[in-house]
Amino acid sequence: KLHSENHRCLIFTQMTKMLNVLEAWINICGYTYVRLDGATKTEDRQKLMDRFNRNNRIFIFILATRAGGLGINLTGADTVVFVEHDWNPSQDLQAMDRAHRLGQTRTVNVYRIIARGTVEERIMSLQAWKRSLAGAVVNDQNAGLDSMNTAGLLDLLDDGADSDGDGGDGGAGGGARDEAAAAAHAATQQVMQEFMGK
């Protein structure tokens, strides 16, 4: 359906063996494609990206999620498919962003292939937990250094150890640090309870 509607796809996997399986299937189907993985030479990567972005006849770009590195711009695609997922949700988000770069003129749709009762389902569950935890700890009040005053910045850089070892608050901002630690601990406990179903 995607091919008949002139969509162009990025398909991401974790393992190069899965890329090999996909490549065999793509060849059987007769689709045009390019491939980028860890074995692709650095000097060839930009050529592959340019070829895909400029040639609308290339239907699929298959990639290993971590192979691309920074700076990959694949705005020629409007569909992202994850066959395998990364334990780190930031890796998948970074992969998605490769189609959302400046110059993208179409809506980008993202599909995740997940079978019930598989490791992929567990990975997605852990990704959701990690995002939830990050959202509970990072909020509008502490999201950036520009929102901190000097005392808050010094408190952030403080390693938490007192020079006199008396277990005090360590100077300016110690109370705020304790409150932030308590809030982070409470948020972590809540997320863990939800995650574990208790």
C-alpha positions in Angstrom: 0.0 0.0 0.0 2.8 2.4 0.9 4.5 1.8 -2.5 1.3 2.2 -4.5 0.6 5.5 -2.7 4.1 6.8 -3.5 5.3 6.9 0.1 9.0 6.5 0.8 10.2 4.6 3.8 13.0 4.4 6.3 13.1 1.0 7.9 15.2 0.7 11.1 16.5 -2.5 12.7 19.0 -3.1 15.5 20.8 -6.0 14.1 22.5 -6.3 10.7 21.2 -9.9 10.4 17.7 -8.5 10.4 18.8 -6.0 7.7 20.0 -9.0 5.7 16.6 -10.6 6.0 14.8 -7.4 5.0 17.2 -6.9 2.1 16.3 -10.4 0.8 12.6 -9.7 1.1 12.9 -6.4 -0.6 14.8 -8.0 -3.5 12.1 -10.7 -3.8 9.4 -8.0 -4.0 11.4 -6.1 -6.5 11.5 -2.8 -4.7 14.3 -0.3 -5.1 16.3 0.4 -1.9 19.6 1.6 -0.4 21.2 0.3 2.7 23.3 1.9 5.5 24.8 -0.1 8.4 28.0 -0.1 10.5 30.0 -1.6 7.6 29.1 1.3 5.3 32.2 3.5 4.7 32.0 7.0 6.0 32.7 8.5 2.6 29.8 6.5 1.1 27.2 7.6 3.7 26.5 11.0 2.3 26.3 9.6 -1.2 23.6 7.1 -0.1 21.7 9.9 1.6 21.9 12.2 -1.4 20.9 9.4 -3.8 17.8 8.5 -1.7 16.7 12.1 -1.1 17.1 13.0 -4.8 15.7 9.9 -6.5 12.0 9.4 -5.9 12.2 6.0 -7.5 14.0 4.6 -4.5 11.2 3.3 -2.3 13.1 2.1 0.8 16.2 3.1 2.9 17.1 0.3 5.3 19.3 1.3 8.2 20.7 0.0 11.4 19.4 2.4 14.1 22.8 3.3 15.5 24.8 3.2 12.3 24.0 6.7 11.0 25.4 8.9 13.7 24.7 12.6 13.8 23.8 14.7 10.8 21.8 12.2 8.7 19.1 14.0 6.8 16.6 11.7 5.1 13.7 14.2 4.3 13.1 12.2 1.1 11.1 9.8 3.3 7.7 10.3 4.8 7.3 7.0 6.6 9.4 5.5 9.3 9.2 1.8 10.3 10.8 0.2 13.3 11.2 -3.5 12.9 13.4 -3.7 16.0 13.5 -1.2 18.9 16.4 0.1 21.0 16.4 -0.2 24.8 17.2 3.5 24.9 14.2 5.5 23.8 16.5 8.4 22.7 18.0 6.2 20.0 14.6 5.6 18.4 13.7 9.3 18.7 16.9 10.3 17.1 16.3 7.8 14.3 12.8 9.2 13.8 14.2 12.7 13.6 16.2 11.8 10.5 13.0 12.2 8.5 11.8 15.3 10.4 14.8 17.5 9.5 14.5 21.0 8.0 13.3 20.7 4.4 10.7 18.1 5.1 7.5 19.1 3.3 5.3 16.1 4.0 3.7 14.6 7.1 5.9 11.8 8.5 4.1 8.7 9.8 5.9 6.3 12.2 5.1 2.6 12.5 6.4 0.2 15.1 6.2 -3.5 14.5 5.6 -5.2 17.8 4.3 -8.7 18.4 2.6 -9.7 21.6 4.7 -11.6 24.1 8.0 -10.8 22.4 11.1 -9.0 23.5 10.0 -6.1 21.4 6.9 -5.7 23.6 9.2 -5.7 26.7 11.5 -3.1 25.1 8.6 -0.8 24.4 7.4 -1.1 27.9 10.8 -0.2 29.3 11.1 2.7 26.9 7.7 4.0 28.2 9.0 3.6 31.7 12.2 5.5 31.0 10.3 8.4 29.3 7.9 8.6 32.2 10.8 8.6 34.7 12.6 11.4 32.7 9.3 13.4 32.6 8.9 13.0 36.3 12.4 14.2 37.1 12.8 16.9 34.4 10.1 19.5 34.6 9.6 23.2 33.7 11.3 24.3 36.9 14.6 22.4 36.3 14.6 21.7 32.6 17.4 24.2 31.7 20.4 26.0 33.2 18.8 29.4 32.2 16.1 28.9 34.9 18.8 28.5 37.7 20.4 31.2 39.8 24.0 31.1 40.8 23.3 29.2 44.0 21.3 26.6 42.1 24.0 26.2 39.6 26.7 25.8 42.3 24.4 23.3 44.1 24.0 21.3 40.8 27.8 21.1 40.5 28.3 20.2 44.2 29.0 16.5 44.5 26.9 16.4 47.6 29.8 15.8 50.0 30.5 18.2 52.7 34.0 19.4 53.2 33.7 18.9 57.0 31.9 15.6 56.6 29.2 16.4 59.2 26.3 15.5 56.9 25.0 19.0 56.8 23.3 20.6 53.8 26.6 21.6 52.2 25.8 25.3 52.0 23.5 27.4 49.9 20.8 25.4 48.1 21.2 22.2 50.3 17.5 22.3 51.3 16.5 22.7 47.7 18.7 19.8 46.7 17.1 17.6 49.5 13.6 18.6 48.3 14.5 17.8 44.6 16.0 14.5 45.7 12.9 13.6 47.7 10.7 14.6 44.8 12.7 12.5 42.3 12.7 9.5 44.7 8.9 9.8 45.1 8.4 10.1 41.3 10.6 7.1 40.7 8.7 5.0 43.3 5.4 6.0 41.6 6.6 5.1 38.1 8.1 1.8 39.4 4.8 0.9 41.0 2.9 1.7 37.8 5.4 -0.2 35.8 5.4 -3.3 38.0 1.6 -3.2 38.2 1.5 -2.9 42.0 
